[in-house]
Amino acid sequence: MKKGIHPENYRLVAFKDMSNDTVFITRSCATTKETLEVEGVEYPVVKLEISNTSHPFYTGKVKLVDTAGRVDQFYQRYKNRKK
């Protein structure tokens, strides 16, 4: 790795998933203005819209999309058009 290109200000930061209020703490250099108290310790907080605790791929609640039906509808709609 090259010297001098990596940030030096890593610290513990709380990441909060806003969709289900899950909080996890990890090291980061993300800037933030807000703080959050977790187990009596105050951490800078980064708010997330989605994380592994709410993403459909990780939760197993994936919606199946009928892509074959949509493709057929597309071809039926535009089959008479010239290229």
PDB file with one MODEL, atoms N, CA, C and O in Angstrom:
MODEL        1
ATOM      1  N   MET A   1       0.826  -1.178   0.000  1.00  0.00           N
ATOM      2  CA  MET A   1       0.000   0.000   0.000  1.00  0.00           C
ATOM      3  C   MET A   1       0.872   1.244   0.000  1.00  0.00           C
ATOM      4  O   MET A   1       1.973   1.255   0.552  1.00  0.00           O
ATOM      5  N   LYS A   2       0.360   2.282  -0.627  1.00  0.00           N
ATOM      6  CA  LYS A   2       1.091   3.536  -0.667  1.00  0.00           C
ATOM      7  C   LYS A   2       1.021   4.241   0.671  1.00  0.00           C
ATOM      8  O   LYS A   2      -0.004   4.189   1.350  1.00  0.00           O
ATOM      9  N   LYS A   3       2.075   4.882   1.047  1.00  0.00           N
ATOM     10  CA  LYS A   3       2.135   5.626   2.300  1.00  0.00           C
ATOM     11  C   LYS A   3       1.468   6.991   2.120  1.00  0.00           C
ATOM     12  O   LYS A   3       1.585   7.608   1.061  1.00  0.00           O
ATOM     13  N   GLY A   4       0.770   7.458   3.156  1.00  0.00           N
ATOM     14  CA  GLY A   4       0.241   8.802   3.171  1.00  0.00           C
ATOM     15  C   GLY A   4      -1.060   9.038   2.420  1.00  0.00           C
ATOM     16  O   GLY A   4      -1.496  10.185   2.325  1.00  0.00           O
ATOM     17  N   ILE A   5      -1.699   8.005   1.883  1.00  0.00           N
ATOM     18  CA  ILE A   5      -2.944   8.235   1.146  1.00  0.00           C
ATOM     19  C   ILE A   5      -4.172   7.781   1.934  1.00  0.00           C
ATOM     20  O   ILE A   5      -5.298   8.068   1.527  1.00  0.00           O
ATOM     21  N   HIS A   6      -3.980   7.087   3.040  1.00  0.00           N
ATOM     22  CA  HIS A   6      -5.095   6.588   3.828  1.00  0.00           C
ATOM     23  C   HIS A   6      -5.388   7.534   4.989  1.00  0.00           C
ATOM     24  O   HIS A   6      -4.460   8.083   5.583  1.00  0.00           O
ATOM     25  N   PRO A   7      -6.661   7.734   5.321  1.00  0.00           N
ATOM     26  CA  PRO A   7      -7.006   8.654   6.416  1.00  0.00           C
ATOM     27  C   PRO A   7      -6.490   8.141   7.753  1.00  0.00           C
ATOM     28  O   PRO A   7      -6.385   6.936   7.978  1.00  0.00           O
ATOM     29  N   GLU A   8      -6.175   9.073   8.621  1.00  0.00           N
ATOM     30  CA  GLU A   8      -5.645   8.733   9.940  1.00  0.00           C
ATOM     31  C   GLU A   8      -6.701   8.877  11.032  1.00  0.00           C
ATOM     32  O   GLU A   8      -6.451   8.487  12.173  1.00  0.00           O
ATOM     33  N   ASN A   9      -7.861   9.420  10.717  1.00  0.00           N
ATOM     34  CA  ASN A   9      -8.837   9.743  11.740  1.00  0.00           C
ATOM     35  C   ASN A   9      -9.927   8.684  11.910  1.00  0.00           C
ATOM     36  O   ASN A   9     -11.094   9.035  12.080  1.00  0.00           O
ATOM     37  N   TYR A  10      -9.574   7.398  11.867  1.00  0.00           N
ATOM     38  CA  TYR A  10     -10.547   6.343  12.109  1.00  0.00           C
ATOM     39  C   TYR A  10     -10.963   6.374  13.575  1.00  0.00           C
ATOM     40  O   TYR A  10     -10.130   6.532  14.468  1.00  0.00           O
ATOM     41  N   ARG A  11     -12.260   6.223  13.807  1.00  0.00           N
ATOM     42  CA  ARG A  11     -12.782   6.185  15.162  1.00  0.00           C
ATOM     43  C   ARG A  11     -14.021   5.293  15.159  1.00  0.00           C
ATOM     44  O   ARG A  11     -14.510   4.919  14.093  1.00  0.00           O
ATOM     45  N   LEU A  12     -14.527   4.952  16.330  1.00  0.00           N
ATOM     46  CA  LEU A  12     -15.737   4.158  16.415  1.00  0.00           C
ATOM     47  C   LEU A  12     -16.936   5.030  16.060  1.00  0.00           C
ATOM     48  O   LEU A  12     -17.087   6.136  16.579  1.00  0.00           O
ATOM     49  N   VAL A  13     -17.786   4.521  15.171  1.00  0.00           N
ATOM     50  CA  VAL A  13     -18.957   5.245  14.691  1.00  0.00           C
ATOM     51  C   VAL A  13     -20.149   4.295  14.747  1.00  0.00           C
ATOM     52  O   VAL A  13     -20.022   3.117  14.413  1.00  0.00           O
ATOM     53  N   ALA A  14     -21.305   4.803  15.168  1.00  0.00           N
ATOM     54  CA  ALA A  14     -22.540   4.022  15.170  1.00  0.00           C
ATOM     55  C   ALA A  14     -23.254   4.248  13.840  1.00  0.00           C
ATOM     56  O   ALA A  14     -23.473   5.390  13.434  1.00  0.00           O
ATOM     57  N   PHE A  15     -23.614   3.167  13.170  1.00  0.00           N
ATOM     58  CA  PHE A  15     -24.396   3.222  11.943  1.00  0.00           C
ATOM     59  C   PHE A  15     -25.805   2.770  12.287  1.00  0.00           C
ATOM     60  O   PHE A  15     -25.990   1.684  12.836  1.00  0.00           O
ATOM     61  N   LYS A  16     -26.805   3.595  11.969  1.00  0.00           N
ATOM     62  CA  LYS A  16     -28.193   3.290  12.324  1.00  0.00           C
ATOM     63  C   LYS A  16     -29.016   3.103  11.067  1.00  0.00           C
ATOM     64  O   LYS A  16     -29.099   4.000  10.228  1.00  0.00           O
ATOM     65  N   ASP A  17     -29.628   1.926  10.941  1.00  0.00           N
ATOM     66  CA  ASP A  17     -30.540   1.637   9.843  1.00  0.00           C
ATOM     67  C   ASP A  17     -31.885   2.267  10.196  1.00  0.00           C
ATOM     68  O   ASP A  17     -32.531   1.843  11.154  1.00  0.00           O
ATOM     69  N   MET A  18     -32.312   3.265   9.439  1.00  0.00           N
ATOM     70  CA  MET A  18     -33.512   4.011   9.758  1.00  0.00           C
ATOM     71  C   MET A  18     -34.794   3.226   9.474  1.00  0.00           C
ATOM     72  O   MET A  18     -35.852   3.582   9.993  1.00  0.00           O
ATOM     73  N   SER A  19     -34.726   2.175   8.670  1.00  0.00           N
ATOM     74  CA  SER A  19     -35.939   1.423   8.357  1.00  0.00           C
ATOM     75  C   SER A  19     -36.342   0.475   9.479  1.00  0.00           C
ATOM     76  O   SER A  19     -37.524   0.161   9.621  1.00  0.00           O
ATOM     77  N   ASN A  20     -35.368   0.006  10.291  1.00  0.00           N
ATOM     78  CA  ASN A  20     -35.727  -0.902  11.381  1.00  0.00           C
ATOM     79  C   ASN A  20     -35.005  -0.566  12.694  1.00  0.00           C
ATOM     80  O   ASN A  20     -35.049  -1.359  13.636  1.00  0.00           O
ATOM     81  N   ASP A  21     -34.354   0.578  12.768  1.00  0.00           N
ATOM     82  CA  ASP A  21     -33.689   1.082  13.981  1.00  0.00           C
ATOM     83  C   ASP A  21     -32.587   0.168  14.512  1.00  0.00           C
ATOM     84  O   ASP A  21     -32.291   0.205  15.707  1.00  0.00           O
ATOM     85  N   THR A  22     -31.980  -0.639  13.669  1.00  0.00           N
ATOM     86  CA  THR A  22     -30.837  -1.449  14.070  1.00  0.00           C
ATOM     87  C   THR A  22     -29.592  -0.573  14.094  1.00  0.00           C
ATOM     88  O   THR A  22     -29.383   0.244  13.197  1.00  0.00           O
ATOM     89  N   VAL A  23     -28.765  -0.745  15.123  1.00  0.00           N
ATOM     90  CA  VAL A  23     -27.542   0.038  15.256  1.00  0.00           C
ATOM     91  C   VAL A  23     -26.365  -0.922  15.339  1.00  0.00           C
ATOM     92  O   VAL A  23     -26.397  -1.889  16.099  1.00  0.00           O
ATOM     93  N   PHE A  24     -25.326  -0.653  14.557  1.00  0.00           N
ATOM     94  CA  PHE A  24     -24.080  -1.398  14.708  1.00  0.00           C
ATOM     95  C   PHE A  24     -22.923  -0.421  14.753  1.00  0.00           C
ATOM     96  O   PHE A  24     -22.977   0.659  14.165  1.00  0.00           O
ATOM     97  N   ILE A  25     -21.877  -0.816  15.458  1.00  0.00           N
ATOM     98  CA  ILE A  25     -20.739   0.066  15.690  1.00  0.00           C
ATOM     99  C   ILE A  25     -19.517  -0.526  15.009  1.00  0.00           C
ATOM    100  O   ILE A  25     -19.212  -1.709  15.157  1.00  0.00           O
ATOM    101  N   THR A  26     -18.827   0.320  14.263  1.00  0.00           N
ATOM    102  CA  THR A  26     -17.609  -0.096  13.582  1.00  0.00           C
ATOM    103  C   THR A  26     -16.706   1.116  13.434  1.00  0.00           C
ATOM    104  O   THR A  26     -17.111   2.243  13.717  1.00  0.00           O
ATOM    105  N   ARG A  27     -15.490   0.878  12.994  1.00  0.00           N
ATOM    106  CA  ARG A  27     -14.544   1.979  12.810  1.00  0.00           C
ATOM    107  C   ARG A  27     -14.785   2.623  11.449  1.00  0.00           C
ATOM    108  O   ARG A  27     -14.984   1.940  10.445  1.00  0.00           O
ATOM    109  N   SER A  28     -14.761   3.958  11.440  1.00  0.00           N
ATOM    110  CA  SER A  28     -15.000   4.699  10.212  1.00  0.00           C
ATOM    111  C   SER A  28     -14.391   6.085  10.339  1.00  0.00           C
ATOM    112  O   SER A  28     -14.095   6.551  11.439  1.00  0.00           O
ATOM    113  N   CYS A  29     -14.209   6.732   9.204  1.00  0.00           N
ATOM    114  CA  CYS A  29     -13.763   8.127   9.206  1.00  0.00           C
ATOM    115  C   CYS A  29     -14.836   9.020   8.593  1.00  0.00           C
ATOM    116  O   CYS A  29     -14.553  10.148   8.190  1.00  0.00           O
ATOM    117  N   ALA A  30     -16.085   8.508   8.523  1.00  0.00           N
ATOM    118  CA  ALA A  30     -17.202   9.281   7.985  1.00  0.00           C
ATOM    119  C   ALA A  30     -17.486  10.480   8.889  1.00  0.00           C
ATOM    120  O   ALA A  30     -17.476  10.363  10.114  1.00  0.00           O
ATOM    121  N   THR A  31     -17.737  11.625   8.272  1.00  0.00           N
ATOM    122  CA  THR A  31     -18.031  12.824   9.051  1.00  0.00           C
ATOM    123  C   THR A  31     -19.522  12.873   9.364  1.00  0.00           C
ATOM    124  O   THR A  31     -20.357  12.486   8.546  1.00  0.00           O
ATOM    125  N   THR A  32     -19.837  13.351  10.554  1.00  0.00           N
ATOM    126  CA  THR A  32     -21.221  13.448  10.978  1.00  0.00           C
ATOM    127  C   THR A  32     -21.365  14.540  12.028  1.00  0.00           C
ATOM    128  O   THR A  32     -20.417  14.864  12.743  1.00  0.00           O
ATOM    129  N   LYS A  33     -22.565  15.102  12.106  1.00  0.00           N
ATOM    130  CA  LYS A  33     -22.825  16.156  13.079  1.00  0.00           C
ATOM    131  C   LYS A  33     -23.631  15.647  14.267  1.00  0.00           C
ATOM    132  O   LYS A  33     -23.678  16.305  15.306  1.00  0.00           O
ATOM    133  N   GLU A  34     -24.262  14.491  14.128  1.00  0.00           N
ATOM    134  CA  GLU A  34     -25.127  13.960  15.169  1.00  0.00           C
ATOM    135  C   GLU A  34     -24.404  12.889  15.982  1.00  0.00           C
ATOM    136  O   GLU A  34     -23.440  12.279  15.520  1.00  0.00           O
ATOM    137  N   THR A  35     -24.895  12.677  17.204  1.00  0.00           N
ATOM    138  CA  THR A  35     -24.351  11.618  18.063  1.00  0.00           C
ATOM    139  C   THR A  35     -25.494  10.749  18.551  1.00  0.00           C
ATOM    140  O   THR A  35     -26.657  11.150  18.518  1.00  0.00           O
ATOM    141  N   LEU A  36     -25.146   9.552  19.003  1.00  0.00           N
ATOM    142  CA  LEU A  36     -26.112   8.593  19.506  1.00  0.00           C
ATOM    143  C   LEU A  36     -25.490   7.873  20.689  1.00  0.00           C
ATOM    144  O   LEU A  36     -24.323   7.487  20.634  1.00  0.00           O
ATOM    145  N   GLU A  37     -26.253   7.687  21.755  1.00  0.00           N
ATOM    146  CA  GLU A  37     -25.748   6.987  22.920  1.00  0.00           C
ATOM    147  C   GLU A  37     -26.124   5.518  22.827  1.00  0.00           C
ATOM    148  O   GLU A  37     -27.299   5.174  22.702  1.00  0.00           O
ATOM    149  N   VAL A  38     -25.114   4.652  22.888  1.00  0.00           N
ATOM    150  CA  VAL A  38     -25.310   3.210  22.834  1.00  0.00           C
ATOM    151  C   VAL A  38     -24.621   2.610  24.047  1.00  0.00           C
ATOM    152  O   VAL A  38     -23.406   2.733  24.206  1.00  0.00           O
ATOM    153  N   GLU A  39     -25.399   1.961  24.899  1.00  0.00           N
ATOM    154  CA  GLU A  39     -24.887   1.311  26.113  1.00  0.00           C
ATOM    155  C   GLU A  39     -24.065   2.275  26.961  1.00  0.00           C
ATOM    156  O   GLU A  39     -23.023   1.901  27.501  1.00  0.00           O
ATOM    157  N   GLY A  40     -24.525   3.490  27.076  1.00  0.00           N
ATOM    158  CA  GLY A  40     -23.873   4.476  27.928  1.00  0.00           C
ATOM    159  C   GLY A  40     -22.699   5.201  27.309  1.00  0.00           C
ATOM    160  O   GLY A  40     -22.101   6.060  27.958  1.00  0.00           O
ATOM    161  N   VAL A  41     -22.354   4.888  26.087  1.00  0.00           N
ATOM    162  CA  VAL A  41     -21.237   5.538  25.392  1.00  0.00           C
ATOM    163  C   VAL A  41     -21.805   6.332  24.227  1.00  0.00           C
ATOM    164  O   VAL A  41     -22.665   5.836  23.500  1.00  0.00           O
ATOM    165  N   GLU A  42     -21.337   7.549  24.045  1.00  0.00           N
ATOM    166  CA  GLU A  42     -21.820   8.407  22.971  1.00  0.00           C
ATOM    167  C   GLU A  42     -20.911   8.268  21.743  1.00  0.00           C
ATOM    168  O   GLU A  42     -19.693   8.420  21.835  1.00  0.00           O
ATOM    169  N   TYR A  43     -21.530   7.977  20.593  1.00  0.00           N
ATOM    170  CA  TYR A  43     -20.810   7.785  19.335  1.00  0.00           C
ATOM    171  C   TYR A  43     -21.348   8.755  18.293  1.00  0.00           C
ATOM    172  O   TYR A  43     -22.519   9.131  18.348  1.00  0.00           O
ATOM    173  N   PRO A  44     -20.511   9.168  17.344  1.00  0.00           N
ATOM    174  CA  PRO A  44     -21.044   9.860  16.165  1.00  0.00           C
ATOM    175  C   PRO A  44     -21.922   8.860  15.410  1.00  0.00           C
ATOM    176  O   PRO A  44     -21.601   7.673  15.360  1.00  0.00           O
ATOM    177  N   VAL A  45     -23.021   9.327  14.827  1.00  0.00           N
ATOM    178  CA  VAL A  45     -23.948   8.411  14.157  1.00  0.00           C
ATOM    179  C   VAL A  45     -24.062   8.752  12.678  1.00  0.00           C
ATOM    180  O   VAL A  45     -24.128   9.920  12.296  1.00  0.00           O
ATOM    181  N   VAL A  46     -24.083   7.705  11.850  1.00  0.00           N
ATOM    182  CA  VAL A  46     -24.327   7.817  10.412  1.00  0.00           C
ATOM    183  C   VAL A  46     -25.639   7.085  10.157  1.00  0.00           C
ATOM    184  O   VAL A  46     -25.765   5.906  10.489  1.00  0.00           O
ATOM    185  N   LYS A  47     -26.609   7.766   9.575  1.00  0.00           N
ATOM    186  CA  LYS A  47     -27.914   7.170   9.316  1.00  0.00           C
ATOM    187  C   LYS A  47     -27.931   6.531   7.932  1.00  0.00           C
ATOM    188  O   LYS A  47     -27.515   7.135   6.943  1.00  0.00           O
ATOM    189  N   LEU A  48     -28.427   5.290   7.887  1.00  0.00           N
ATOM    190  CA  LEU A  48     -28.502   4.529   6.650  1.00  0.00           C
ATOM    191  C   LEU A  48     -29.961   4.288   6.286  1.00  0.00           C
ATOM    192  O   LEU A  48     -30.804   4.125   7.168  1.00  0.00           O
ATOM    193  N   GLU A  49     -30.259   4.265   5.002  1.00  0.00           N
ATOM    194  CA  GLU A  49     -31.604   3.932   4.552  1.00  0.00           C
ATOM    195  C   GLU A  49     -31.806   2.419   4.538  1.00  0.00           C
ATOM    196  O   GLU A  49     -32.914   1.938   4.773  1.00  0.00           O
ATOM    197  N   ILE A  50     -30.753   1.678   4.269  1.00  0.00           N
ATOM    198  CA  ILE A  50     -30.861   0.232   4.174  1.00  0.00           C
ATOM    199  C   ILE A  50     -29.522  -0.391   4.583  1.00  0.00           C
ATOM    200  O   ILE A  50     -28.461   0.158   4.287  1.00  0.00           O
ATOM    201  N   SER A  51     -29.580  -1.521   5.253  1.00  0.00           N
ATOM    202  CA  SER A  51     -28.369  -2.240   5.648  1.00  0.00           C
ATOM    203  C   SER A  51     -28.633  -3.732   5.485  1.00  0.00           C
ATOM    204  O   SER A  51     -29.667  -4.132   4.950  1.00  0.00           O
ATOM    205  N   ASN A  52     -27.698  -4.547   5.945  1.00  0.00           N
ATOM    206  CA  ASN A  52     -27.885  -5.987   5.801  1.00  0.00           C
ATOM    207  C   ASN A  52     -29.047  -6.508   6.652  1.00  0.00           C
ATOM    208  O   ASN A  52     -29.532  -7.612   6.407  1.00  0.00           O
ATOM    209  N   THR A  53     -29.500  -5.745   7.640  1.00  0.00           N
ATOM    210  CA  THR A  53     -30.623  -6.194   8.463  1.00  0.00           C
ATOM    211  C   THR A  53     -31.980  -5.873   7.841  1.00  0.00           C
ATOM    212  O   THR A  53     -33.005  -6.366   8.312  1.00  0.00           O
ATOM    213  N   SER A  54     -32.001  -5.053   6.790  1.00  0.00           N
ATOM    214  CA  SER A  54     -33.276  -4.717   6.159  1.00  0.00           C
ATOM    215  C   SER A  54     -33.293  -4.961   4.651  1.00  0.00           C
ATOM    216  O   SER A  54     -34.350  -4.847   4.032  1.00  0.00           O
ATOM    217  N   HIS A  55     -32.172  -5.289   4.052  1.00  0.00           N
ATOM    218  CA  HIS A  55     -32.110  -5.517   2.614  1.00  0.00           C
ATOM    219  C   HIS A  55     -32.788  -6.845   2.267  1.00  0.00           C
ATOM    220  O   HIS A  55     -32.520  -7.856   2.917  1.00  0.00           O
ATOM    221  N   PRO A  56     -33.652  -6.860   1.265  1.00  0.00           N
ATOM    222  CA  PRO A  56     -34.381  -8.086   0.919  1.00  0.00           C
ATOM    223  C   PRO A  56     -33.476  -9.275   0.594  1.00  0.00           C
ATOM    224  O   PRO A  56     -33.854 -10.415   0.864  1.00  0.00           O
ATOM    225  N   PHE A  57     -32.315  -9.045   0.031  1.00  0.00           N
ATOM    226  CA  PHE A  57     -31.420 -10.157  -0.292  1.00  0.00           C
ATOM    227  C   PHE A  57     -30.974 -10.880   0.969  1.00  0.00           C
ATOM    228  O   PHE A  57     -30.919 -12.110   0.987  1.00  0.00           O
ATOM    229  N   TYR A  58     -30.656 -10.144   2.016  1.00  0.00           N
ATOM    230  CA  TYR A  58     -30.162 -10.738   3.256  1.00  0.00           C
ATOM    231  C   TYR A  58     -31.287 -11.232   4.166  1.00  0.00           C
ATOM    232  O   TYR A  58     -31.077 -12.159   4.948  1.00  0.00           O
ATOM    233  N   THR A  59     -32.469 -10.635   4.080  1.00  0.00           N
ATOM    234  CA  THR A  59     -33.571 -11.045   4.939  1.00  0.00           C
ATOM    235  C   THR A  59     -34.368 -12.202   4.358  1.00  0.00           C
ATOM    236  O   THR A  59     -35.153 -12.829   5.069  1.00  0.00           O
ATOM    237  N   GLY A  60     -34.176 -12.493   3.075  1.00  0.00           N
ATOM    238  CA  GLY A  60     -34.903 -13.588   2.442  1.00  0.00           C
ATOM    239  C   GLY A  60     -36.298 -13.205   1.987  1.00  0.00           C
ATOM    240  O   GLY A  60     -37.083 -14.078   1.618  1.00  0.00           O
ATOM    241  N   LYS A  61     -36.623 -11.938   2.005  1.00  0.00           N
ATOM    242  CA  LYS A  61     -37.946 -11.478   1.590  1.00  0.00           C
ATOM    243  C   LYS A  61     -37.863 -10.826   0.213  1.00  0.00           C
ATOM    244  O   LYS A  61     -38.278  -9.682   0.029  1.00  0.00           O
ATOM    245  N   VAL A  62     -37.327 -11.558  -0.737  1.00  0.00           N
ATOM    246  CA  VAL A  62     -37.121 -11.043  -2.078  1.00  0.00           C
ATOM    247  C   VAL A  62     -38.413 -11.185  -2.871  1.00  0.00           C
ATOM    248  O   VAL A  62     -39.036 -12.247  -2.861  1.00  0.00           O
ATOM    249  N   LYS A  63     -38.811 -10.131  -3.548  1.00  0.00           N
ATOM    250  CA  LYS A  63     -39.975 -10.183  -4.427  1.00  0.00           C
ATOM    251  C   LYS A  63     -39.524 -10.734  -5.774  1.00  0.00           C
ATOM    252  O   LYS A  63     -38.524 -10.290  -6.336  1.00  0.00           O
ATOM    253  N   LEU A  64     -40.265 -11.693  -6.275  1.00  0.00           N
ATOM    254  CA  LEU A  64     -39.984 -12.200  -7.604  1.00  0.00           C
ATOM    255  C   LEU A  64     -40.750 -11.357  -8.606  1.00  0.00           C
ATOM    256  O   LEU A  64     -41.941 -11.098  -8.437  1.00  0.00           O
ATOM    257  N   VAL A  65     -40.063 -10.937  -9.640  1.00  0.00           N
ATOM    258  CA  VAL A  65     -40.671 -10.092 -10.660  1.00  0.00           C
ATOM    259  C   VAL A  65     -40.899 -10.938 -11.897  1.00  0.00           C
ATOM    260  O   VAL A  65     -40.013 -11.677 -12.327  1.00  0.00           O
ATOM    261  N   ASP A  66     -42.072 -10.829 -12.460  1.00  0.00           N
ATOM    262  CA  ASP A  66     -42.434 -11.584 -13.650  1.00  0.00           C
ATOM    263  C   ASP A  66     -41.822 -10.917 -14.873  1.00  0.00           C
ATOM    264  O   ASP A  66     -42.516 -10.232 -15.624  1.00  0.00           O
ATOM    265  N   THR A  67     -40.532 -11.114 -15.071  1.00  0.00           N
ATOM    266  CA  THR A  67     -39.857 -10.448 -16.183  1.00  0.00           C
ATOM    267  C   THR A  67     -40.257 -11.051 -17.520  1.00  0.00           C
ATOM    268  O   THR A  67     -40.339 -10.333 -18.517  1.00  0.00           O
ATOM    269  N   ALA A  68     -40.506 -12.352 -17.561  1.00  0.00           N
ATOM    270  CA  ALA A  68     -40.880 -12.974 -18.831  1.00  0.00           C
ATOM    271  C   ALA A  68     -42.206 -12.403 -19.313  1.00  0.00           C
ATOM    272  O   ALA A  68     -42.364 -12.137 -20.504  1.00  0.00           O
ATOM    273  N   GLY A  69     -43.142 -12.214 -18.425  1.00  0.00           N
ATOM    274  CA  GLY A  69     -44.432 -11.625 -18.802  1.00  0.00           C
ATOM    275  C   GLY A  69     -44.280 -10.203 -19.292  1.00  0.00           C
ATOM    276  O   GLY A  69     -44.960  -9.793 -20.232  1.00  0.00           O
ATOM    277  N   ARG A  70     -43.403  -9.450 -18.671  1.00  0.00           N
ATOM    278  CA  ARG A  70     -43.178  -8.063 -19.086  1.00  0.00           C
ATOM    279  C   ARG A  70     -42.517  -8.002 -20.455  1.00  0.00           C
ATOM    280  O   ARG A  70     -42.852  -7.145 -21.273  1.00  0.00           O
ATOM    281  N   VAL A  71     -41.591  -8.900 -20.703  1.00  0.00           N
ATOM    282  CA  VAL A  71     -40.923  -8.924 -22.005  1.00  0.00           C
ATOM    283  C   VAL A  71     -41.927  -9.280 -23.090  1.00  0.00           C
ATOM    284  O   VAL A  71     -41.933  -8.666 -24.157  1.00  0.00           O
ATOM    285  N   ASP A  72     -42.782 -10.273 -22.826  1.00  0.00           N
ATOM    286  CA  ASP A  72     -43.813 -10.645 -23.799  1.00  0.00           C
ATOM    287  C   ASP A  72     -44.763  -9.488 -24.074  1.00  0.00           C
ATOM    288  O   ASP A  72     -45.150  -9.259 -25.220  1.00  0.00           O
ATOM    289  N   GLN A  73     -45.139  -8.761 -23.031  1.00  0.00           N
ATOM    290  CA  GLN A  73     -46.014  -7.605 -23.219  1.00  0.00           C
ATOM    291  C   GLN A  73     -45.327  -6.552 -24.074  1.00  0.00           C
ATOM    292  O   GLN A  73     -45.969  -5.925 -24.917  1.00  0.00           O
ATOM    293  N   PHE A  74     -44.045  -6.353 -23.869  1.00  0.00           N
ATOM    294  CA  PHE A  74     -43.290  -5.382 -24.659  1.00  0.00           C
ATOM    295  C   PHE A  74     -43.304  -5.778 -26.132  1.00  0.00           C
ATOM    296  O   PHE A  74     -43.575  -4.947 -26.999  1.00  0.00           O
ATOM    297  N   TYR A  75     -43.010  -7.051 -26.414  1.00  0.00           N
ATOM    298  CA  TYR A  75     -42.992  -7.505 -27.806  1.00  0.00           C
ATOM    299  C   TYR A  75     -44.379  -7.421 -28.440  1.00  0.00           C
ATOM    300  O   TYR A  75     -44.497  -7.066 -29.613  1.00  0.00           O
ATOM    301  N   GLN A  76     -45.423  -7.739 -27.690  1.00  0.00           N
ATOM    302  CA  GLN A  76     -46.772  -7.631 -28.227  1.00  0.00           C
ATOM    303  C   GLN A  76     -47.129  -6.184 -28.543  1.00  0.00           C
ATOM    304  O   GLN A  76     -47.778  -5.906 -29.551  1.00  0.00           O
ATOM    305  N   ARG A  77     -46.714  -5.281 -27.698  1.00  0.00           N
ATOM    306  CA  ARG A  77     -47.032  -3.860 -27.886  1.00  0.00           C
ATOM    307  C   ARG A  77     -46.312  -3.282 -29.100  1.00  0.00           C
ATOM    308  O   ARG A  77     -46.884  -2.470 -29.827  1.00  0.00           O
ATOM    309  N   TYR A  78     -45.068  -3.689 -29.326  1.00  0.00           N
ATOM    310  CA  TYR A  78     -44.252  -3.069 -30.381  1.00  0.00           C
ATOM    311  C   TYR A  78     -43.942  -4.005 -31.545  1.00  0.00           C
ATOM    312  O   TYR A  78     -42.992  -3.753 -32.286  1.00  0.00           O
ATOM    313  N   LYS A  79     -44.712  -5.076 -31.728  1.00  0.00           N
ATOM    314  CA  LYS A  79     -44.395  -6.034 -32.787  1.00  0.00           C
ATOM    315  C   LYS A  79     -44.634  -5.491 -34.191  1.00  0.00           C
ATOM    316  O   LYS A  79     -44.012  -5.968 -35.141  1.00  0.00           O
ATOM    317  N   ASN A  80     -45.511  -4.515 -34.347  1.00  0.00           N
ATOM    318  CA  ASN A  80     -45.837  -3.981 -35.669  1.00  0.00           C
ATOM    319  C   ASN A  80     -44.945  -2.821 -36.085  1.00  0.00           C
ATOM    320  O   ASN A  80     -45.078  -2.319 -37.200  1.00  0.00           O
ATOM    321  N   ARG A  81     -44.069  -2.398 -35.244  1.00  0.00           N
ATOM    322  CA  ARG A  81     -43.196  -1.264 -35.568  1.00  0.00           C
ATOM    323  C   ARG A  81     -42.026  -1.714 -36.438  1.00  0.00           C
ATOM    324  O   ARG A  81     -41.504  -2.819 -36.289  1.00  0.00           O
ATOM    325  N   LYS A  82     -41.632  -0.831 -37.347  1.00  0.00           N
ATOM    326  CA  LYS A  82     -40.500  -1.142 -38.220  1.00  0.00           C
ATOM    327  C   LYS A  82     -39.207  -0.799 -37.504  1.00  0.00           C
ATOM    328  O   LYS A  82     -39.179   0.092 -36.655  1.00  0.00           O
ATOM    329  N   LYS A  83     -38.154  -1.495 -37.839  1.00  0.00           N
ATOM    330  CA  LYS A  83     -36.835  -1.239 -37.239  1.00  0.00           C
ATOM    331  C   LYS A  83     -36.146  -0.084 -37.859  1.00  0.00           C
ATOM    332  O   LYS A  83     -35.031   0.255 -37.463  1.00  0.00           O
TER     333      LYS A  83
ENDMDL
END
